[in-house]
Amino acid sequence: MLICNGTVVDGTGAKAFRADVRVKNGRIAEVGQGLQAHSGEETFDAAGCYVTPGFIEGHTHYDATMWWQPDLDPLPGYGATTIIVGNCGFTAAPLSNDKEAQLEMAKIFSFFEDIPLEPFLKHVPWDWRTYSEYKASVKRNIKLPANMAGFVGHIAIRMAVMGLEAWKRASTKDEIVKMAAFLDDALSAGALGLSTNLLDHDGENRKIPTLVAEDEEFVALFEVLERYPNTSFQCIIDVALMRDTGPEQADRMAALLKGRKIRVQLTGGIPTSSYQNYQLQPMRDRVDQMRKDGIDVWPGYGHTPLTGQLSLYKSLIFAQSNDYVWHEVVLADGEEAKAKIMRDPEWRARARISWDTKTYPQSPMSNPQLLLLTELGSDNGTGPFGVTLLDYAAGLGLHRSDAMAEWLLANGVLSTVRMAPMDMDDSVVVEMVRDPKTVGNITDAGAHLQMLCGGGENVVYLTKFVRDRKLITLEEAIHTMTGKLAGHFHLTEIGEIKVGKRADIVVFDFDEIQQFDMEKVYDVTDGKGGITWRYTRKAAPMKLTMVNGEPTFRDGAYTGSKPGDFLEPAQAEAPISIAAE
């Protein structure tokens, strides 16, 4: 294909320029002005459009959902050509030999990423023990419309070695040796690196297994990472989200990483929501000190507000907000059981106390003025709609917890209550875009199916920050989602419009694209013979999304093509040659 008459933004941060782009054998074969179509070569007219590298989704959780939703909807319509999986310490490999521990790993993933457990157990083959075996299974069983690259999760490694004991205690020396072996297998098989989680507690308020790990365990794993110089360490921390332990965990990791040649992604390290501002300068100071100490630290940041959608079907929000009373309703099996709990006077009394005394101040339950009762959220259309929970409760003369129970009972137990976006500190987002060592386009796409985290949030860089508010340049926005991320992950074959790179290309009309609001689609198997719903959104749209030389989205429609590949970080810098005809 010859993509002609477009304006190229090449992903390096350089100024846009007019050029044609020739694609041949899945690679970019030529970039220049006035290129002539070869015999039999298809042309794509990009007049009035920008031609850019495909967008990299820097933080997703498609590890599970890709097995039963391999179209990755709506990502192709938003120009996504590579997904990064294995984040937050949650991965499907390695896996314990113990069946109970295997199920526990699936439950961990299901709870923390709001992914139904039943389809996870039904559709994922679980025909692996090591990460290398997992990768082989993915390549054998799944075809995707985007490339993927992934971390290996520390939680999975810990569970594979320690089983259910991983929740309870420090590891022994022998167990640490086995963990190091699992990590070595993953890195030798092309994993991006190691992801860990120093943030979460589960639905029973237990610390996630990696929060139980002692320094000796981290040191042993770091020693393995250092043997693979183009890998990285991702560390998820809590900065003003729930328990606010991020600053002390950042100090802990800084002490362990000092003097080591390890790239670290400190995800959540620089807060971008306005309510988190009290931790902004303390975390800036920590990042600055880490860099002065020679640590190759890349803060990961959010460019859009956290999505909050209160659902009783499958949600971690209540538990993660320290409201374990309402979480009892989430855990109840079936609509009748959930409704029975919400009608119980004793439960309602405990729920009011929980909302008044237990929930975190930044949680949805503590901000009823931001909780929206919408027609989209209703399961049966009863209403009322267009009011906040605070106003609805005042109109009924009820506590806000009782009012939400009443609205859910009237509108259907599977209804949802939507939290309005919290204010963002856009100046901090701009600061992160312009910092040469940050990880952006973090969206959680593929997780939280009934909250819609991530699918289509990438275009906010282009619409809000470039076109509408003119806070950054188009070149900066594209670099943030392409070349900068490719460089961070050492994915040297993607991220730039350059001869020899993979032909992962996006063409879009800058005046046409937008982020559509969420809508419901009923296409998720519940693993019990039925179908439930998820949120998605209409395509931006892109004029063309191309992966490895094949269009995955074109002229307003998905093509159905799934040319994605499993990418690995480069272990040696070498020029890329164009494949022969």
C-alpha positions as CSV (number, residue, x, y, z in Angstrom):
1,M,0.0,0.0,0.0
2,L,1.1,3.6,-0.7
3,I,-0.4,6.1,1.8
4,C,-0.2,9.3,-0.1
5,N,-0.9,13.1,0.3
6,G,-0.8,13.0,4.1
7,T,1.1,14.9,6.8
8,V,3.5,12.7,8.8
9,V,4.0,13.0,12.5
10,D,6.7,10.4,12.9
11,G,6.6,9.7,16.6
12,T,10.0,11.1,17.5
13,G,8.6,14.5,18.6
14,A,10.0,16.1,15.4
15,K,7.9,18.6,13.5
16,A,5.2,17.3,11.1
17,F,6.0,17.1,7.4
18,R,4.3,16.3,4.2
19,A,5.2,12.8,2.9
20,D,3.9,9.6,1.4
21,V,4.5,6.3,3.2
22,R,5.0,3.0,1.3
23,V,4.2,-0.2,3.1
24,K,5.7,-3.5,1.9
25,N,5.7,-7.0,3.5
26,G,4.5,-5.6,6.8
27,R,7.2,-3.0,7.1
28,I,7.6,0.7,6.2
29,A,9.6,0.5,3.0
30,E,9.8,4.2,2.0
31,V,9.0,7.7,3.3
32,G,9.2,10.7,1.0
33,Q,7.4,13.2,-1.1
34,G,5.9,12.4,-4.5
35,L,6.2,8.7,-4.3
36,Q,4.7,6.9,-7.3
37,A,2.5,3.8,-6.9
38,H,4.0,0.6,-8.1
39,S,2.1,-1.8,-10.4
40,G,-0.5,-3.6,-8.3
41,E,0.1,-1.4,-5.3
42,E,-3.0,-0.1,-3.5
43,T,-3.1,3.6,-2.7
44,F,-4.8,5.2,0.3
45,D,-5.5,8.9,0.0
46,A,-4.6,10.6,3.2
47,A,-5.2,14.2,2.0
48,G,-6.2,16.4,4.9
49,C,-5.1,13.8,7.4
50,Y,-2.2,13.0,9.7
51,V,-0.2,9.9,9.3
52,T,1.4,8.7,12.5
53,P,2.7,5.5,14.2
54,G,0.1,3.3,15.7
55,F,-0.8,4.1,19.3
56,I,0.6,2.0,22.1
57,E,-1.8,1.3,25.0
58,G,0.7,1.7,27.8
59,H,-1.2,-0.2,30.5
60,T,-4.0,-2.7,29.8
61,H,-5.5,-5.8,31.4
62,Y,-6.4,-7.8,28.3
63,D,-4.6,-10.8,29.8
64,A,-7.9,-12.4,30.5
65,T,-10.5,-10.7,28.2
66,M,-8.5,-11.3,25.1
67,W,-9.4,-15.0,25.3
68,W,-13.1,-14.3,24.8
69,Q,-13.1,-10.8,23.2
70,P,-10.2,-11.0,20.7
71,D,-11.5,-8.1,18.7
72,L,-10.3,-5.8,21.5
73,D,-13.2,-3.5,20.8
74,P,-13.1,-0.5,20.6
75,L,-9.3,-0.1,20.4
76,P,-8.8,-0.5,16.6
77,G,-11.2,2.4,16.0
78,Y,-9.1,4.5,18.3
79,G,-5.8,3.8,16.5
80,A,-4.4,1.3,19.0
81,T,-1.8,-1.1,17.4
82,T,0.0,-2.4,20.5
83,I,-1.3,-3.4,24.0
84,I,0.9,-3.7,27.0
85,V,-0.4,-6.5,29.3
86,G,0.8,-8.1,32.6
87,N,0.5,-4.9,34.6
88,C,0.0,-4.5,38.4
89,G,1.6,-7.8,39.2
90,F,-1.5,-9.6,37.7
91,T,-0.6,-12.2,35.1
92,A,-1.9,-15.6,34.1
93,A,1.6,-17.1,34.3
94,P,3.5,-18.6,35.9
95,L,1.1,-21.0,37.5
96,S,1.2,-23.3,40.5
97,N,0.8,-27.0,40.2
98,D,-1.7,-26.9,43.0
99,K,-5.3,-26.6,41.7
100,E,-6.5,-24.6,44.6
101,A,-3.7,-22.1,44.1
102,Q,-4.5,-22.0,40.4
103,L,-8.1,-21.0,41.2
104,E,-6.9,-18.4,43.7
105,M,-4.8,-16.8,41.0
106,A,-7.8,-16.5,38.7
107,K,-9.8,-15.1,41.6
108,I,-7.2,-12.5,42.3
109,F,-7.3,-11.3,38.7
110,S,-11.1,-11.4,38.6
111,F,-11.5,-9.3,41.8
112,F,-8.9,-6.7,41.1
113,E,-9.7,-6.1,37.5
114,D,-13.5,-6.6,37.7
115,I,-13.4,-9.4,35.2
116,P,-16.0,-12.2,35.6
117,L,-14.5,-15.3,37.0
118,E,-16.7,-17.8,35.1
119,P,-15.5,-16.9,31.5
120,F,-12.0,-16.7,32.8
121,L,-12.2,-20.3,33.9
122,K,-14.2,-21.5,30.9
123,H,-12.3,-19.8,28.0
124,V,-8.7,-19.6,29.2
125,P,-7.0,-23.0,28.6
126,W,-4.5,-22.9,31.5
127,D,-2.3,-25.3,29.6
128,W,1.0,-23.8,31.0
129,R,3.1,-23.6,34.1
130,T,5.8,-21.2,33.1
131,Y,5.7,-17.9,31.3
132,S,7.4,-19.3,28.3
133,E,4.7,-22.0,28.0
134,Y,2.0,-19.3,28.5
135,K,3.5,-17.3,25.6
136,A,3.5,-20.4,23.4
137,S,-0.2,-21.0,24.2
138,V,-1.1,-17.4,23.5
139,K,0.6,-17.5,20.1
140,R,-1.0,-20.8,19.3
141,N,-4.6,-20.0,20.4
142,I,-5.2,-16.3,20.0
143,K,-5.2,-13.9,17.0
144,L,-5.5,-10.2,17.9
145,P,-5.9,-7.0,15.9
146,A,-3.0,-5.5,17.8
147,N,0.5,-6.5,18.8
148,M,0.9,-7.3,22.5
149,A,3.9,-7.3,24.8
150,G,3.7,-8.2,28.5
151,F,5.3,-8.1,31.9
152,V,5.4,-11.2,34.1
153,G,3.6,-10.6,37.4
154,H,5.3,-10.8,40.8
155,I,2.0,-12.0,42.3
156,A,1.8,-14.8,39.8
157,I,5.4,-15.8,40.5
158,R,4.8,-15.7,44.3
159,M,1.6,-17.8,44.0
160,A,3.3,-20.3,41.6
161,V,6.0,-21.0,44.2
162,M,4.2,-20.6,47.6
163,G,0.6,-21.4,46.7
164,L,-1.9,-20.0,49.2
165,E,0.9,-19.3,51.7
166,A,1.9,-16.3,49.4
167,W,-0.8,-14.3,51.2
168,K,0.5,-15.0,54.7
169,R,4.3,-14.9,55.1
170,A,7.7,-14.0,53.8
171,S,9.4,-16.4,51.4
172,T,12.2,-18.8,52.4
173,K,15.6,-18.9,50.7
174,D,14.6,-21.9,48.7
175,E,11.4,-20.3,47.6
176,I,13.2,-17.2,46.5
177,V,15.5,-19.3,44.3
178,K,12.5,-20.8,42.6
179,M,11.0,-17.4,42.1
180,A,14.2,-16.2,40.5
181,A,14.0,-19.2,38.2
182,F,10.5,-18.4,37.1
183,L,11.5,-14.8,36.4
184,D,14.5,-15.9,34.4
185,D,12.3,-18.2,32.3
186,A,9.9,-15.3,31.6
187,L,12.7,-12.8,30.7
188,S,14.4,-15.3,28.4
189,A,11.1,-15.8,26.7
190,G,10.7,-12.1,25.9
191,A,8.7,-10.7,28.8
192,L,9.1,-6.9,29.2
193,G,10.2,-7.3,32.7
194,L,8.7,-7.7,36.2
195,S,5.5,-6.0,37.5
196,T,4.7,-5.8,41.1
197,N,1.9,-4.4,43.2
198,L,2.4,-2.4,46.4
199,L,-1.0,-0.9,46.5
200,D,-3.9,-3.3,46.7
201,H,-5.9,-5.2,49.4
202,D,-8.5,-7.7,48.4
203,G,-12.2,-8.1,49.2
204,E,-11.4,-9.5,52.6
205,N,-9.0,-6.6,53.3
206,R,-6.0,-8.9,53.0
207,K,-2.8,-7.4,51.7
208,I,-2.0,-8.6,48.2
209,P,0.8,-11.2,48.3
210,T,3.5,-8.9,47.0
211,L,2.9,-6.6,50.0
212,V,4.0,-9.5,52.2
213,A,7.3,-9.9,50.3
214,E,10.4,-8.8,52.2
215,D,13.3,-6.9,50.8
216,E,15.4,-10.1,50.3
217,E,12.9,-11.3,47.8
218,F,13.0,-8.1,45.8
219,V,16.8,-8.1,45.8
220,A,16.9,-11.6,44.3
221,L,14.5,-10.7,41.6
222,F,16.4,-7.5,40.8
223,E,19.5,-9.5,40.4
224,V,17.7,-11.5,37.6
225,L,16.4,-8.3,36.0
226,E,20.0,-6.9,35.8
227,R,21.0,-9.8,33.7
228,Y,18.5,-8.6,31.0
229,P,19.5,-5.0,30.5
230,N,16.6,-4.1,28.2
231,T,13.9,-5.1,30.6
232,S,12.2,-3.1,33.3
233,F,10.6,-3.2,36.7
234,Q,7.0,-1.8,37.1
235,C,5.9,-0.9,40.6
236,I,2.3,0.1,41.3
237,I,2.0,2.4,44.4
238,D,-0.8,4.1,46.3
239,V,-0.4,7.9,46.2
240,A,-3.6,9.4,47.7
241,L,-5.8,6.6,46.2
242,M,-6.7,4.6,49.3
243,R,-4.2,4.1,52.1
244,D,-1.7,6.6,50.8
245,T,1.3,4.3,51.3
246,G,3.0,5.3,48.1
247,P,5.6,7.7,49.4
248,E,7.0,5.1,51.9
249,Q,6.9,2.4,49.3
250,A,8.7,4.7,46.8
251,D,11.4,5.2,49.5
252,R,11.7,1.5,50.0
253,M,12.1,0.7,46.3
254,A,14.6,3.6,45.9
255,A,16.8,2.1,48.6
256,L,16.7,-1.3,47.0
257,L,17.2,0.0,43.4
258,K,20.1,2.4,44.1
259,G,23.2,1.3,42.3
260,R,21.4,-1.1,40.1
261,K,21.1,-0.8,36.3
262,I,17.3,-1.4,36.3
263,R,14.7,0.8,34.6
264,V,11.7,1.3,36.9
265,Q,8.2,2.5,36.0
266,L,6.8,4.0,39.2
267,T,3.1,3.8,38.3
268,G,1.0,6.3,40.1
269,G,4.2,8.0,41.2
270,I,3.2,11.5,40.1
271,P,-0.5,12.2,40.9
272,T,-2.5,14.1,38.3
273,S,-6.0,14.4,40.0
274,S,-6.6,17.7,41.7
275,Y,-7.6,16.1,45.0
276,Q,-4.1,14.4,45.1
277,N,-2.2,17.7,45.0
278,Y,-1.1,17.5,48.6
279,Q,1.2,14.6,47.6
280,L,2.4,16.2,44.3
281,Q,5.5,18.0,45.5
282,P,6.6,15.2,47.9
283,M,6.4,12.7,45.1
284,R,8.2,15.1,42.7
285,D,11.0,15.4,45.3
286,R,11.3,11.6,45.5
287,V,11.5,11.2,41.8
288,D,14.1,13.9,41.5
289,Q,16.2,12.3,44.3
290,M,16.0,8.9,42.6
291,R,17.2,10.4,39.4
292,K,20.1,12.2,41.2
293,D,20.9,8.8,42.8
294,G,21.3,7.3,39.3
295,I,18.0,5.4,39.3
296,D,16.4,5.2,35.8
297,V,12.9,6.0,37.1
298,W,9.9,6.7,34.8
299,P,6.8,7.9,36.6
300,G,3.6,6.5,35.2
301,Y,0.6,8.9,35.2
302,G,-3.0,9.2,34.2
303,H,-4.2,11.8,31.7
304,T,-7.9,11.2,32.3
305,P,-9.9,11.0,35.6
306,L,-10.3,7.6,37.3
307,T,-13.5,5.9,36.1
308,G,-16.0,5.3,38.9
309,Q,-19.0,3.1,38.2
310,L,-20.8,1.5,41.2
311,S,-22.0,-1.9,40.2
312,L,-23.3,-4.8,42.2
313,Y,-22.5,-7.4,39.5
314,K,-18.7,-7.3,39.6
315,S,-16.9,-4.5,41.3
316,L,-14.0,-3.8,43.5
317,I,-14.9,-0.2,44.2
318,F,-16.7,-0.8,47.5
319,A,-13.9,-2.9,49.0
320,Q,-11.2,-0.6,47.7
321,S,-13.1,2.3,49.2
322,N,-13.0,0.4,52.6
323,D,-16.8,-0.2,52.4
324,Y,-16.9,-3.9,53.1
325,V,-20.6,-3.7,54.1
326,W,-21.8,-2.9,50.5
327,H,-19.2,-5.3,49.2
328,E,-21.3,-8.0,50.8
329,V,-23.9,-7.3,48.2
330,V,-21.4,-7.6,45.4
331,L,-20.4,-11.0,46.8
332,A,-24.0,-12.3,47.0
333,D,-24.8,-14.9,44.3
334,G,-27.7,-13.8,42.1
335,E,-30.0,-10.9,41.8
336,E,-32.5,-12.2,44.4
337,A,-29.8,-12.6,47.0
338,K,-28.5,-9.1,46.3
339,A,-31.9,-7.6,46.6
340,K,-32.7,-9.4,49.8
341,I,-29.6,-8.0,51.5
342,M,-30.5,-4.4,50.4
343,R,-33.9,-4.7,51.9
344,D,-32.6,-6.0,55.2
345,P,-33.0,-3.2,57.9
346,E,-30.0,-4.6,59.9
347,W,-27.8,-4.5,56.8
348,R,-29.0,-1.0,56.0
349,A,-28.0,0.2,59.4
350,R,-24.5,-1.2,59.1
351,A,-24.3,0.3,55.6
352,R,-25.1,3.8,56.8
353,I,-22.4,3.5,59.5
354,S,-19.9,2.3,56.9
355,W,-20.6,5.2,54.6
356,D,-20.4,7.7,57.5
357,T,-17.3,6.3,59.3
358,K,-15.3,3.8,57.1
359,T,-15.1,5.0,53.5
360,Y,-12.2,7.0,52.3
361,P,-12.8,10.7,51.7
362,Q,-12.0,10.5,48.0
363,S,-14.3,7.4,47.4
364,P,-17.5,7.6,45.5
365,M,-19.6,6.9,48.6
366,S,-18.1,10.0,50.3
367,N,-19.0,12.2,47.3
368,P,-22.7,11.7,46.6
369,Q,-22.8,15.0,44.8
370,L,-20.7,13.3,42.1
371,L,-22.8,10.1,41.8
372,L,-25.1,10.4,38.8
373,L,-28.4,8.4,38.3
374,T,-28.6,7.9,34.6
375,E,-30.9,6.2,32.1
376,L,-27.8,4.4,30.7
377,G,-27.1,3.0,34.1
378,S,-30.7,1.7,34.7
379,D,-31.5,-1.9,33.9
380,N,-35.2,-1.3,33.4
381,G,-35.7,2.4,32.7
382,T,-37.6,3.2,36.0
383,G,-35.6,6.3,37.0
384,P,-35.5,9.0,38.1
385,F,-32.6,10.2,35.9
386,G,-30.5,13.3,35.6
387,V,-30.1,13.8,39.3
388,T,-27.3,13.2,41.7
389,L,-27.5,10.7,44.5
390,L,-27.2,13.6,47.0
391,D,-30.3,15.3,45.5
392,Y,-32.2,12.0,45.2
393,A,-31.5,11.2,48.9
394,A,-32.6,14.7,50.0
395,G,-35.9,14.3,48.0
396,L,-36.6,11.1,49.7
397,G,-35.5,12.2,53.1
398,L,-33.1,9.3,53.3
399,H,-29.5,8.6,54.1
400,R,-27.5,8.4,50.8
401,S,-26.7,4.7,51.3
402,D,-30.5,3.9,51.8
403,A,-31.3,6.1,48.8
404,M,-28.8,4.2,46.6
405,A,-30.3,0.9,47.7
406,E,-33.8,2.2,46.9
407,W,-32.8,3.4,43.4
408,L,-31.0,0.1,42.6
409,L,-34.0,-2.0,43.8
410,A,-36.3,0.1,41.6
411,N,-34.1,0.2,38.6
412,G,-32.8,-3.4,38.7
413,V,-30.0,-4.9,40.8
414,L,-27.7,-5.0,37.8
415,S,-28.1,-1.2,37.3
416,T,-25.1,1.1,37.8
417,V,-24.5,4.4,39.4
418,R,-21.9,6.6,37.6
419,M,-19.4,8.9,39.3
420,A,-18.8,12.2,37.5
421,P,-15.1,12.7,36.6
422,M,-13.0,14.2,39.3
423,D,-11.1,17.3,38.4
424,M,-7.7,16.8,36.8
425,D,-4.7,19.0,37.3
426,D,-4.0,19.4,33.6
427,S,-0.8,21.4,34.2
428,V,0.7,18.2,35.8
429,V,-0.3,16.1,32.8
430,V,1.5,18.6,30.5
431,E,4.5,18.4,32.8
432,M,4.5,14.6,32.5
433,V,4.1,14.8,28.7
434,R,7.1,17.0,28.4
435,D,9.3,15.0,30.9
436,P,11.4,12.8,28.6
437,K,11.2,9.9,31.1
438,T,7.5,9.2,31.9
439,V,5.0,6.5,30.9
440,G,1.7,7.8,29.6
441,N,-1.4,6.4,27.9
442,I,-2.1,4.4,31.1
443,T,-5.8,3.4,30.8
444,D,-6.6,0.0,32.3
445,A,-8.3,-1.0,29.0
446,G,-9.6,-4.5,29.1
447,A,-10.4,-4.4,32.8
448,H,-13.4,-3.1,34.7
449,L,-15.8,-4.1,31.9
450,Q,-18.8,-2.4,33.5
451,M,-16.9,0.8,34.2
452,L,-15.2,1.3,30.8
453,C,-11.6,2.0,31.8
454,G,-9.5,2.8,28.8
455,G,-11.1,2.0,25.6
456,G,-10.8,5.3,23.6
457,E,-9.2,7.4,26.3
458,N,-6.1,7.7,24.2
459,V,-7.7,10.3,21.9
460,V,-8.1,12.7,24.9
461,Y,-4.4,13.6,24.3
462,L,-5.4,14.7,20.8
463,T,-8.8,16.3,21.4
464,K,-8.6,17.9,24.9
465,F,-4.9,18.6,25.2
466,V,-4.0,19.5,21.6
467,R,-7.1,20.6,19.6
468,D,-9.4,22.0,22.2
469,R,-7.2,23.6,24.9
470,K,-3.9,23.8,23.0
471,L,-1.9,22.8,26.0
472,I,0.6,20.6,24.1
473,T,1.5,20.2,20.4
474,L,0.3,17.5,18.2
475,E,3.8,16.2,17.9
476,E,4.1,16.0,21.7
477,A,0.8,14.0,21.9
478,I,1.8,11.5,19.3
479,H,5.3,11.1,20.7
480,T,3.7,10.4,24.1
481,M,1.6,7.5,22.7
482,T,4.2,6.1,20.3
483,G,7.9,6.6,20.2
484,K,8.3,7.5,23.8
485,L,6.5,4.4,25.0
486,A,8.3,2.2,22.5
487,G,11.6,3.5,23.8
488,H,10.7,3.0,27.4
489,F,9.8,-0.7,26.8
490,H,12.7,-1.2,24.4
491,L,10.3,-2.2,21.6
492,T,12.6,-1.0,18.8
493,E,10.4,-2.2,15.9
494,I,7.5,0.1,16.6
495,G,6.7,3.7,17.5
496,E,8.0,5.6,14.6
497,I,7.3,6.3,10.9
498,K,10.7,5.2,9.7
499,V,12.0,2.8,7.0
500,G,12.3,-0.7,8.4
501,K,9.9,-0.3,11.3
502,R,6.8,-2.4,11.5
503,A,4.0,-0.9,9.5
504,D,1.8,0.0,12.5
505,I,0.3,3.2,11.2
506,V,-2.7,5.4,11.9
507,V,-4.3,7.9,9.6
508,F,-6.9,10.4,11.0
509,D,-8.7,13.6,10.3
510,F,-7.8,15.9,13.2
511,D,-11.1,17.7,13.0
512,E,-13.2,14.5,12.9
513,I,-12.0,12.5,15.8
514,Q,-13.7,12.5,19.2
515,Q,-14.1,10.4,22.3
516,F,-17.7,9.1,22.3
517,D,-19.6,8.5,25.5
518,M,-20.0,4.9,26.8
519,E,-22.7,2.6,25.6
520,K,-23.8,-0.8,26.6
521,V,-23.3,-3.9,24.5
522,Y,-24.6,-7.4,25.5
523,D,-21.8,-9.7,24.2
524,V,-19.9,-10.9,27.3
525,T,-20.5,-14.6,28.1
526,D,-21.1,-15.1,31.8
527,G,-19.7,-18.6,31.7
528,K,-23.1,-20.0,32.8
529,G,-24.8,-20.2,29.4
530,G,-25.9,-16.6,29.4
531,I,-24.8,-13.2,28.2
532,T,-24.1,-10.1,30.3
533,W,-23.1,-6.6,29.2
534,R,-20.0,-4.4,29.1
535,Y,-19.4,-0.8,28.2
536,T,-17.8,0.3,24.9
537,R,-17.9,3.4,22.7
538,K,-18.2,4.2,19.0
539,A,-15.0,4.5,17.1
540,A,-13.3,7.9,17.1
541,P,-13.0,7.1,14.1
542,M,-9.6,6.7,12.5
543,K,-9.5,6.7,8.7
544,L,-7.1,3.8,8.8
545,T,-5.5,1.7,11.6
546,M,-2.9,-0.7,10.2
547,V,-1.0,-3.4,12.1
548,N,2.0,-5.1,10.6
549,G,0.9,-3.8,7.2
550,E,-2.7,-5.0,7.4
551,P,-5.7,-2.7,8.0
552,T,-7.6,-3.5,11.2
553,F,-9.9,-0.5,10.9
554,R,-10.7,1.4,7.7
555,D,-13.2,3.9,6.4
556,G,-15.3,3.8,9.6
557,A,-15.5,0.0,10.0
558,Y,-13.5,-2.9,11.6
559,T,-12.0,-5.1,9.0
560,G,-11.9,-8.2,11.1
561,S,-8.2,-8.7,10.4
562,K,-6.1,-9.9,13.3
563,P,-2.4,-9.5,12.3
564,G,-1.1,-8.8,15.8
565,D,2.2,-10.3,17.0
566,F,3.8,-11.0,20.4
567,L,6.5,-8.4,20.7
568,E,9.7,-8.7,22.8
569,P,12.1,-6.0,24.1
570,A,15.2,-5.8,22.0
571,Q,18.2,-7.4,23.7
572,A,20.7,-6.0,21.2
573,E,20.4,-2.9,19.1
574,A,20.5,-3.9,15.5
575,P,19.3,-2.4,12.3
576,I,16.0,-3.7,11.0
577,S,15.9,-4.9,7.4
578,I,12.9,-5.0,5.2
579,A,11.7,-8.6,4.4
580,A,12.4,-9.8,0.9
581,E,9.4,-10.1,-1.4
